[in-house]
Amino acid sequence: MRDANMISLHLGCGSRFIPGFVHIDKADFSHIDYNHDIQHLPMFADNSVDLVYSSHALEYFDRLEAKEDLEEWHRILRPKGILRLAVPDFEALVKAYETYGSIEKLLGPLYGRMIMQTLQGEQPIYHKTAYDFVSLKELLEQSGFTNVRRYDWKITIHKNYDDFSQAYIPHMDKEAGLLVSLNVESEKI
């Protein structure tokens, strides 16, 4: 059972609502607790958060920005706090291309373009980078995280809320498809 005092953040949540989480995004949805960018979180003190979850948001920042984001998320996590990330998995996308021979199936995960409805109006955002496990692990470790490992979305507290951590090719084929989301968690010492 989950501790009611536990603070869990859902960064870059967009339209996805997960009960028990604090939702932070620049998008304009009624469930968002803080309409704010996810790069700077001044509303949270150092060492105050138990879990930071961000699914398919980190790739919208270039590698330098991503390192700064991760350092900020590290700042707010408590010791032994968990950072759980999902990003497009470049290695899996290469396998999908080799299997299906269609670049069309890969354009969204690689170059994602999304129109975000913000309080200031529509804002297009794009993916700026891609990761494989080795490169994401290295970036996490450079940002102060340890015990970097893959996680299985099926055994998380957010497993019943379909987000891109459950992205498969062919689309939604969770039984026989290829998972194209790199799901990684790590912790703060």
Biotite code that builds the C-alpha atoms (Angstrom):
import biotite.structure as struc

atoms = struc.array([
    struc.Atom([0.000, 0.000, 0.000], chain_id="A", res_id=1, res_name="MET", atom_name="CA", element="C"),
    struc.Atom([1.178, 3.491, -0.860], chain_id="A", res_id=2, res_name="ARG", atom_name="CA", element="C"),
    struc.Atom([2.095, 5.954, 1.906], chain_id="A", res_id=3, res_name="ASP", atom_name="CA", element="C"),
    struc.Atom([-0.408, 8.844, 1.903], chain_id="A", res_id=4, res_name="ALA", atom_name="CA", element="C"),
    struc.Atom([2.401, 11.254, 2.872], chain_id="A", res_id=5, res_name="ASN", atom_name="CA", element="C"),
    struc.Atom([4.467, 10.273, -0.149], chain_id="A", res_id=6, res_name="MET", atom_name="CA", element="C"),
    struc.Atom([4.955, 13.094, -2.672], chain_id="A", res_id=7, res_name="ILE", atom_name="CA", element="C"),
    struc.Atom([4.901, 11.860, -6.265], chain_id="A", res_id=8, res_name="SER", atom_name="CA", element="C"),
    struc.Atom([5.282, 14.211, -9.213], chain_id="A", res_id=9, res_name="LEU", atom_name="CA", element="C"),
    struc.Atom([4.095, 13.613, -12.764], chain_id="A", res_id=10, res_name="HIS", atom_name="CA", element="C"),
    struc.Atom([6.228, 15.945, -14.888], chain_id="A", res_id=11, res_name="LEU", atom_name="CA", element="C"),
    struc.Atom([5.144, 16.778, -18.427], chain_id="A", res_id=12, res_name="GLY", atom_name="CA", element="C"),
    struc.Atom([1.890, 14.928, -17.818], chain_id="A", res_id=13, res_name="CYS", atom_name="CA", element="C"),
    struc.Atom([-0.116, 16.582, -20.591], chain_id="A", res_id=14, res_name="GLY", atom_name="CA", element="C"),
    struc.Atom([-3.637, 15.170, -20.701], chain_id="A", res_id=15, res_name="SER", atom_name="CA", element="C"),
    struc.Atom([-2.797, 12.157, -18.538], chain_id="A", res_id=16, res_name="ARG", atom_name="CA", element="C"),
    struc.Atom([-4.046, 12.211, -14.959], chain_id="A", res_id=17, res_name="PHE", atom_name="CA", element="C"),
    struc.Atom([-2.730, 9.701, -12.421], chain_id="A", res_id=18, res_name="ILE", atom_name="CA", element="C"),
    struc.Atom([-4.489, 9.805, -9.026], chain_id="A", res_id=19, res_name="PRO", atom_name="CA", element="C"),
    struc.Atom([-2.170, 10.526, -6.109], chain_id="A", res_id=20, res_name="GLY", atom_name="CA", element="C"),
    struc.Atom([0.351, 12.448, -8.220], chain_id="A", res_id=21, res_name="PHE", atom_name="CA", element="C"),
    struc.Atom([1.064, 16.163, -8.370], chain_id="A", res_id=22, res_name="VAL", atom_name="CA", element="C"),
    struc.Atom([0.746, 17.092, -12.062], chain_id="A", res_id=23, res_name="HIS", atom_name="CA", element="C"),
    struc.Atom([3.067, 19.684, -13.589], chain_id="A", res_id=24, res_name="ILE", atom_name="CA", element="C"),
    struc.Atom([2.960, 20.831, -17.202], chain_id="A", res_id=25, res_name="ASP", atom_name="CA", element="C"),
    struc.Atom([2.825, 24.014, -19.261], chain_id="A", res_id=26, res_name="LYS", atom_name="CA", element="C"),
    struc.Atom([-0.212, 22.592, -21.060], chain_id="A", res_id=27, res_name="ALA", atom_name="CA", element="C"),
    struc.Atom([-3.654, 23.808, -20.075], chain_id="A", res_id=28, res_name="ASP", atom_name="CA", element="C"),
    struc.Atom([-5.658, 20.931, -18.554], chain_id="A", res_id=29, res_name="PHE", atom_name="CA", element="C"),
    struc.Atom([-7.939, 21.062, -15.516], chain_id="A", res_id=30, res_name="SER", atom_name="CA", element="C"),
    struc.Atom([-6.044, 18.351, -13.578], chain_id="A", res_id=31, res_name="HIS", atom_name="CA", element="C"),
    struc.Atom([-2.713, 20.184, -13.656], chain_id="A", res_id=32, res_name="ILE", atom_name="CA", element="C"),
    struc.Atom([-1.658, 21.297, -10.195], chain_id="A", res_id=33, res_name="ASP", atom_name="CA", element="C"),
    struc.Atom([1.160, 23.578, -11.354], chain_id="A", res_id=34, res_name="TYR", atom_name="CA", element="C"),
    struc.Atom([0.980, 25.153, -14.783], chain_id="A", res_id=35, res_name="ASN", atom_name="CA", element="C"),
    struc.Atom([4.738, 25.504, -15.013], chain_id="A", res_id=36, res_name="HIS", atom_name="CA", element="C"),
    struc.Atom([7.694, 24.295, -17.032], chain_id="A", res_id=37, res_name="ASP", atom_name="CA", element="C"),
    struc.Atom([9.248, 21.082, -15.755], chain_id="A", res_id=38, res_name="ILE", atom_name="CA", element="C"),
    struc.Atom([12.806, 22.378, -15.973], chain_id="A", res_id=39, res_name="GLN", atom_name="CA", element="C"),
    struc.Atom([12.622, 24.552, -12.872], chain_id="A", res_id=40, res_name="HIS", atom_name="CA", element="C"),
    struc.Atom([10.601, 23.502, -9.858], chain_id="A", res_id=41, res_name="LEU", atom_name="CA", element="C"),
    struc.Atom([10.977, 26.286, -7.276], chain_id="A", res_id=42, res_name="PRO", atom_name="CA", element="C"),
    struc.Atom([7.724, 25.238, -5.619], chain_id="A", res_id=43, res_name="MET", atom_name="CA", element="C"),
    struc.Atom([9.547, 22.188, -4.175], chain_id="A", res_id=44, res_name="PHE", atom_name="CA", element="C"),
    struc.Atom([12.268, 22.367, -1.548], chain_id="A", res_id=45, res_name="ALA", atom_name="CA", element="C"),
    struc.Atom([15.473, 20.374, -1.715], chain_id="A", res_id=46, res_name="ASP", atom_name="CA", element="C"),
    struc.Atom([15.011, 16.732, -0.672], chain_id="A", res_id=47, res_name="ASN", atom_name="CA", element="C"),
    struc.Atom([11.209, 16.972, -0.516], chain_id="A", res_id=48, res_name="SER", atom_name="CA", element="C"),
    struc.Atom([9.860, 14.562, -3.169], chain_id="A", res_id=49, res_name="VAL", atom_name="CA", element="C"),
    struc.Atom([9.698, 10.753, -3.084], chain_id="A", res_id=50, res_name="ASP", atom_name="CA", element="C"),
    struc.Atom([9.027, 9.930, -6.750], chain_id="A", res_id=51, res_name="LEU", atom_name="CA", element="C"),
    struc.Atom([9.496, 11.899, -9.957], chain_id="A", res_id=52, res_name="VAL", atom_name="CA", element="C"),
    struc.Atom([7.816, 10.354, -12.990], chain_id="A", res_id=53, res_name="TYR", atom_name="CA", element="C"),
    struc.Atom([8.197, 11.763, -16.478], chain_id="A", res_id=54, res_name="SER", atom_name="CA", element="C"),
    struc.Atom([6.986, 9.846, -19.517], chain_id="A", res_id=55, res_name="SER", atom_name="CA", element="C"),
    struc.Atom([8.108, 10.993, -22.945], chain_id="A", res_id=56, res_name="HIS", atom_name="CA", element="C"),
    struc.Atom([8.966, 14.547, -21.987], chain_id="A", res_id=57, res_name="ALA", atom_name="CA", element="C"),
    struc.Atom([12.765, 14.533, -21.578], chain_id="A", res_id=58, res_name="LEU", atom_name="CA", element="C"),
    struc.Atom([13.345, 14.122, -25.330], chain_id="A", res_id=59, res_name="GLU", atom_name="CA", element="C"),
    struc.Atom([11.811, 17.572, -25.904], chain_id="A", res_id=60, res_name="TYR", atom_name="CA", element="C"),
    struc.Atom([15.006, 19.045, -24.400], chain_id="A", res_id=61, res_name="PHE", atom_name="CA", element="C"),
    struc.Atom([18.445, 18.923, -25.982], chain_id="A", res_id=62, res_name="ASP", atom_name="CA", element="C"),
    struc.Atom([21.210, 17.072, -24.143], chain_id="A", res_id=63, res_name="ARG", atom_name="CA", element="C"),
    struc.Atom([22.483, 20.155, -22.276], chain_id="A", res_id=64, res_name="LEU", atom_name="CA", element="C"),
    struc.Atom([18.975, 21.131, -21.194], chain_id="A", res_id=65, res_name="GLU", atom_name="CA", element="C"),
    struc.Atom([18.233, 17.532, -20.218], chain_id="A", res_id=66, res_name="ALA", atom_name="CA", element="C"),
    struc.Atom([21.248, 17.424, -17.908], chain_id="A", res_id=67, res_name="LYS", atom_name="CA", element="C"),
    struc.Atom([20.067, 20.630, -16.221], chain_id="A", res_id=68, res_name="GLU", atom_name="CA", element="C"),
    struc.Atom([16.538, 19.194, -15.917], chain_id="A", res_id=69, res_name="ASP", atom_name="CA", element="C"),
    struc.Atom([17.841, 16.011, -14.324], chain_id="A", res_id=70, res_name="LEU", atom_name="CA", element="C"),
    struc.Atom([19.980, 17.982, -11.884], chain_id="A", res_id=71, res_name="GLU", atom_name="CA", element="C"),
    struc.Atom([16.888, 19.973, -10.856], chain_id="A", res_id=72, res_name="GLU", atom_name="CA", element="C"),
    struc.Atom([14.861, 16.784, -10.410], chain_id="A", res_id=73, res_name="TRP", atom_name="CA", element="C"),
    struc.Atom([17.738, 15.328, -8.399], chain_id="A", res_id=74, res_name="HIS", atom_name="CA", element="C"),
    struc.Atom([17.704, 18.434, -6.158], chain_id="A", res_id=75, res_name="ARG", atom_name="CA", element="C"),
    struc.Atom([14.073, 17.965, -5.138], chain_id="A", res_id=76, res_name="ILE", atom_name="CA", element="C"),
    struc.Atom([14.231, 14.193, -4.603], chain_id="A", res_id=77, res_name="LEU", atom_name="CA", element="C"),
    struc.Atom([14.737, 12.882, -1.096], chain_id="A", res_id=78, res_name="ARG", atom_name="CA", element="C"),
    struc.Atom([17.673, 10.551, -0.494], chain_id="A", res_id=79, res_name="PRO", atom_name="CA", element="C"),
    struc.Atom([16.607, 7.131, -1.838], chain_id="A", res_id=80, res_name="LYS", atom_name="CA", element="C"),
    struc.Atom([13.944, 8.908, -3.911], chain_id="A", res_id=81, res_name="GLY", atom_name="CA", element="C"),
    struc.Atom([13.139, 7.410, -7.315], chain_id="A", res_id=82, res_name="ILE", atom_name="CA", element="C"),
    struc.Atom([13.325, 9.059, -10.712], chain_id="A", res_id=83, res_name="LEU", atom_name="CA", element="C"),
    struc.Atom([11.287, 7.097, -13.250], chain_id="A", res_id=84, res_name="ARG", atom_name="CA", element="C"),
    struc.Atom([11.670, 8.086, -16.909], chain_id="A", res_id=85, res_name="LEU", atom_name="CA", element="C"),
    struc.Atom([10.284, 6.907, -20.213], chain_id="A", res_id=86, res_name="ALA", atom_name="CA", element="C"),
    struc.Atom([11.735, 8.153, -23.513], chain_id="A", res_id=87, res_name="VAL", atom_name="CA", element="C"),
    struc.Atom([11.688, 6.780, -27.067], chain_id="A", res_id=88, res_name="PRO", atom_name="CA", element="C"),
    struc.Atom([14.128, 3.851, -27.267], chain_id="A", res_id=89, res_name="ASP", atom_name="CA", element="C"),
    struc.Atom([16.473, 4.450, -30.206], chain_id="A", res_id=90, res_name="PHE", atom_name="CA", element="C"),
    struc.Atom([17.742, 0.857, -30.173], chain_id="A", res_id=91, res_name="GLU", atom_name="CA", element="C"),
    struc.Atom([14.186, -0.519, -30.317], chain_id="A", res_id=92, res_name="ALA", atom_name="CA", element="C"),
    struc.Atom([13.284, 1.927, -33.087], chain_id="A", res_id=93, res_name="LEU", atom_name="CA", element="C"),
    struc.Atom([16.229, 0.666, -35.165], chain_id="A", res_id=94, res_name="VAL", atom_name="CA", element="C"),
    struc.Atom([14.943, -2.899, -34.645], chain_id="A", res_id=95, res_name="LYS", atom_name="CA", element="C"),
    struc.Atom([11.443, -1.788, -35.642], chain_id="A", res_id=96, res_name="ALA", atom_name="CA", element="C"),
    struc.Atom([12.801, -0.253, -38.826], chain_id="A", res_id=97, res_name="TYR", atom_name="CA", element="C"),
    struc.Atom([14.760, -3.418, -39.619], chain_id="A", res_id=98, res_name="GLU", atom_name="CA", element="C"),
    struc.Atom([11.624, -5.494, -38.974], chain_id="A", res_id=99, res_name="THR", atom_name="CA", element="C"),
    struc.Atom([9.008, -3.400, -40.769], chain_id="A", res_id=100, res_name="TYR", atom_name="CA", element="C"),
    struc.Atom([11.105, -1.362, -43.226], chain_id="A", res_id=101, res_name="GLY", atom_name="CA", element="C"),
    struc.Atom([8.870, 1.660, -42.741], chain_id="A", res_id=102, res_name="SER", atom_name="CA", element="C"),
    struc.Atom([10.162, 5.003, -41.590], chain_id="A", res_id=103, res_name="ILE", atom_name="CA", element="C"),
    struc.Atom([6.568, 6.212, -41.249], chain_id="A", res_id=104, res_name="GLU", atom_name="CA", element="C"),
    struc.Atom([6.136, 4.064, -38.108], chain_id="A", res_id=105, res_name="LYS", atom_name="CA", element="C"),
    struc.Atom([9.161, 5.779, -36.520], chain_id="A", res_id=106, res_name="LEU", atom_name="CA", element="C"),
    struc.Atom([8.644, 9.447, -37.297], chain_id="A", res_id=107, res_name="LEU", atom_name="CA", element="C"),
    struc.Atom([6.544, 10.179, -34.199], chain_id="A", res_id=108, res_name="GLY", atom_name="CA", element="C"),
    struc.Atom([8.902, 8.606, -31.661], chain_id="A", res_id=109, res_name="PRO", atom_name="CA", element="C"),
    struc.Atom([12.006, 10.050, -33.346], chain_id="A", res_id=110, res_name="LEU", atom_name="CA", element="C"),
    struc.Atom([10.932, 13.534, -34.358], chain_id="A", res_id=111, res_name="TYR", atom_name="CA", element="C"),
    struc.Atom([7.722, 14.017, -32.411], chain_id="A", res_id=112, res_name="GLY", atom_name="CA", element="C"),
    struc.Atom([5.892, 17.238, -33.086], chain_id="A", res_id=113, res_name="ARG", atom_name="CA", element="C"),
    struc.Atom([3.046, 18.149, -30.810], chain_id="A", res_id=114, res_name="MET", atom_name="CA", element="C"),
    struc.Atom([0.863, 21.211, -30.516], chain_id="A", res_id=115, res_name="ILE", atom_name="CA", element="C"),
    struc.Atom([0.560, 22.030, -26.833], chain_id="A", res_id=116, res_name="MET", atom_name="CA", element="C"),
    struc.Atom([-2.364, 24.128, -25.623], chain_id="A", res_id=117, res_name="GLN", atom_name="CA", element="C"),
    struc.Atom([-0.894, 26.533, -23.076], chain_id="A", res_id=118, res_name="THR", atom_name="CA", element="C"),
    struc.Atom([-2.335, 29.456, -21.174], chain_id="A", res_id=119, res_name="LEU", atom_name="CA", element="C"),
    struc.Atom([-0.602, 31.639, -23.777], chain_id="A", res_id=120, res_name="GLN", atom_name="CA", element="C"),
    struc.Atom([-2.147, 29.731, -26.726], chain_id="A", res_id=121, res_name="GLY", atom_name="CA", element="C"),
    struc.Atom([-0.903, 26.997, -29.038], chain_id="A", res_id=122, res_name="GLU", atom_name="CA", element="C"),
    struc.Atom([2.786, 26.177, -28.888], chain_id="A", res_id=123, res_name="GLN", atom_name="CA", element="C"),
    struc.Atom([4.455, 23.559, -31.118], chain_id="A", res_id=124, res_name="PRO", atom_name="CA", element="C"),
    struc.Atom([7.128, 21.433, -29.429], chain_id="A", res_id=125, res_name="ILE", atom_name="CA", element="C"),
    struc.Atom([9.508, 18.911, -31.003], chain_id="A", res_id=126, res_name="TYR", atom_name="CA", element="C"),
    struc.Atom([11.747, 16.053, -29.919], chain_id="A", res_id=127, res_name="HIS", atom_name="CA", element="C"),
    struc.Atom([15.334, 17.290, -29.783], chain_id="A", res_id=128, res_name="LYS", atom_name="CA", element="C"),
    struc.Atom([17.264, 14.107, -29.036], chain_id="A", res_id=129, res_name="THR", atom_name="CA", element="C"),
    struc.Atom([17.093, 10.321, -28.748], chain_id="A", res_id=130, res_name="ALA", atom_name="CA", element="C"),
    struc.Atom([18.490, 7.884, -26.200], chain_id="A", res_id=131, res_name="TYR", atom_name="CA", element="C"),
    struc.Atom([19.509, 4.295, -25.880], chain_id="A", res_id=132, res_name="ASP", atom_name="CA", element="C"),
    struc.Atom([20.016, 2.698, -22.475], chain_id="A", res_id=133, res_name="PHE", atom_name="CA", element="C"),
    struc.Atom([23.764, 3.389, -22.377], chain_id="A", res_id=134, res_name="VAL", atom_name="CA", element="C"),
    struc.Atom([23.450, 7.094, -23.222], chain_id="A", res_id=135, res_name="SER", atom_name="CA", element="C"),
    struc.Atom([20.562, 7.674, -20.801], chain_id="A", res_id=136, res_name="LEU", atom_name="CA", element="C"),
    struc.Atom([22.357, 5.808, -18.017], chain_id="A", res_id=137, res_name="LYS", atom_name="CA", element="C"),
    struc.Atom([25.463, 7.932, -18.569], chain_id="A", res_id=138, res_name="GLU", atom_name="CA", element="C"),
    struc.Atom([23.429, 11.157, -18.474], chain_id="A", res_id=139, res_name="LEU", atom_name="CA", element="C"),
    struc.Atom([21.638, 10.071, -15.286], chain_id="A", res_id=140, res_name="LEU", atom_name="CA", element="C"),
    struc.Atom([24.895, 9.180, -13.574], chain_id="A", res_id=141, res_name="GLU", atom_name="CA", element="C"),
    struc.Atom([26.448, 12.527, -14.621], chain_id="A", res_id=142, res_name="GLN", atom_name="CA", element="C"),
    struc.Atom([23.417, 14.189, -13.012], chain_id="A", res_id=143, res_name="SER", atom_name="CA", element="C"),
    struc.Atom([23.951, 12.462, -9.656], chain_id="A", res_id=144, res_name="GLY", atom_name="CA", element="C"),
    struc.Atom([21.713, 9.387, -9.977], chain_id="A", res_id=145, res_name="PHE", atom_name="CA", element="C"),
    struc.Atom([22.703, 5.834, -9.130], chain_id="A", res_id=146, res_name="THR", atom_name="CA", element="C"),
    struc.Atom([21.371, 2.283, -9.554], chain_id="A", res_id=147, res_name="ASN", atom_name="CA", element="C"),
    struc.Atom([20.131, 2.995, -13.080], chain_id="A", res_id=148, res_name="VAL", atom_name="CA", element="C"),
    struc.Atom([17.984, 0.132, -14.356], chain_id="A", res_id=149, res_name="ARG", atom_name="CA", element="C"),
    struc.Atom([15.097, -0.631, -16.677], chain_id="A", res_id=150, res_name="ARG", atom_name="CA", element="C"),
    struc.Atom([11.627, -0.961, -15.189], chain_id="A", res_id=151, res_name="TYR", atom_name="CA", element="C"),
    struc.Atom([8.587, -2.890, -16.355], chain_id="A", res_id=152, res_name="ASP", atom_name="CA", element="C"),
    struc.Atom([5.601, -0.544, -16.789], chain_id="A", res_id=153, res_name="TRP", atom_name="CA", element="C"),
    struc.Atom([3.290, -3.477, -15.967], chain_id="A", res_id=154, res_name="LYS", atom_name="CA", element="C"),
    struc.Atom([4.383, -3.435, -12.308], chain_id="A", res_id=155, res_name="ILE", atom_name="CA", element="C"),
    struc.Atom([4.282, 0.307, -11.600], chain_id="A", res_id=156, res_name="THR", atom_name="CA", element="C"),
    struc.Atom([1.693, 2.283, -9.672], chain_id="A", res_id=157, res_name="ILE", atom_name="CA", element="C"),
    struc.Atom([0.769, 3.982, -12.949], chain_id="A", res_id=158, res_name="HIS", atom_name="CA", element="C"),
    struc.Atom([0.320, 0.778, -15.001], chain_id="A", res_id=159, res_name="LYS", atom_name="CA", element="C"),
    struc.Atom([-3.406, 1.398, -15.528], chain_id="A", res_id=160, res_name="ASN", atom_name="CA", element="C"),
    struc.Atom([-2.859, 4.816, -17.093], chain_id="A", res_id=161, res_name="TYR", atom_name="CA", element="C"),
    struc.Atom([-1.831, 4.347, -20.686], chain_id="A", res_id=162, res_name="ASP", atom_name="CA", element="C"),
    struc.Atom([0.948, 6.714, -21.623], chain_id="A", res_id=163, res_name="ASP", atom_name="CA", element="C"),
    struc.Atom([3.871, 6.453, -23.980], chain_id="A", res_id=164, res_name="PHE", atom_name="CA", element="C"),
    struc.Atom([5.791, 4.243, -21.531], chain_id="A", res_id=165, res_name="SER", atom_name="CA", element="C"),
    struc.Atom([3.504, 1.608, -23.059], chain_id="A", res_id=166, res_name="GLN", atom_name="CA", element="C"),
    struc.Atom([4.322, 2.473, -26.705], chain_id="A", res_id=167, res_name="ALA", atom_name="CA", element="C"),
    struc.Atom([4.524, -0.515, -29.020], chain_id="A", res_id=168, res_name="TYR", atom_name="CA", element="C"),
    struc.Atom([4.988, -1.131, -32.726], chain_id="A", res_id=169, res_name="ILE", atom_name="CA", element="C"),
    struc.Atom([2.583, -2.193, -34.110], chain_id="A", res_id=170, res_name="PRO", atom_name="CA", element="C"),
    struc.Atom([0.584, 0.421, -32.236], chain_id="A", res_id=171, res_name="HIS", atom_name="CA", element="C"),
    struc.Atom([-1.037, -0.891, -29.023], chain_id="A", res_id=172, res_name="MET", atom_name="CA", element="C"),
    struc.Atom([0.041, -4.499, -29.668], chain_id="A", res_id=173, res_name="ASP", atom_name="CA", element="C"),
    struc.Atom([1.132, -5.087, -26.070], chain_id="A", res_id=174, res_name="LYS", atom_name="CA", element="C"),
    struc.Atom([1.142, -8.868, -26.497], chain_id="A", res_id=175, res_name="GLU", atom_name="CA", element="C"),
    struc.Atom([3.246, -9.404, -29.646], chain_id="A", res_id=176, res_name="ALA", atom_name="CA", element="C"),
    struc.Atom([4.529, -5.920, -30.506], chain_id="A", res_id=177, res_name="GLY", atom_name="CA", element="C"),
    struc.Atom([7.924, -4.369, -29.876], chain_id="A", res_id=178, res_name="LEU", atom_name="CA", element="C"),
    struc.Atom([8.116, -1.967, -26.924], chain_id="A", res_id=179, res_name="LEU", atom_name="CA", element="C"),
    struc.Atom([9.685, 1.234, -28.295], chain_id="A", res_id=180, res_name="VAL", atom_name="CA", element="C"),
    struc.Atom([9.780, 3.090, -24.990], chain_id="A", res_id=181, res_name="SER", atom_name="CA", element="C"),
    struc.Atom([12.979, 3.057, -22.972], chain_id="A", res_id=182, res_name="LEU", atom_name="CA", element="C"),
    struc.Atom([11.702, 2.815, -19.385], chain_id="A", res_id=183, res_name="ASN", atom_name="CA", element="C"),
    struc.Atom([14.413, 3.548, -16.857], chain_id="A", res_id=184, res_name="VAL", atom_name="CA", element="C"),
    struc.Atom([14.461, 4.337, -13.173], chain_id="A", res_id=185, res_name="GLU", atom_name="CA", element="C"),
    struc.Atom([17.241, 5.417, -10.878], chain_id="A", res_id=186, res_name="SER", atom_name="CA", element="C"),
    struc.Atom([17.623, 6.801, -7.418], chain_id="A", res_id=187, res_name="GLU", atom_name="CA", element="C"),
    struc.Atom([19.233, 9.557, -5.443], chain_id="A", res_id=188, res_name="LYS", atom_name="CA", element="C"),
    struc.Atom([21.813, 8.493, -2.881], chain_id="A", res_id=189, res_name="ILE", atom_name="CA", element="C"),
])
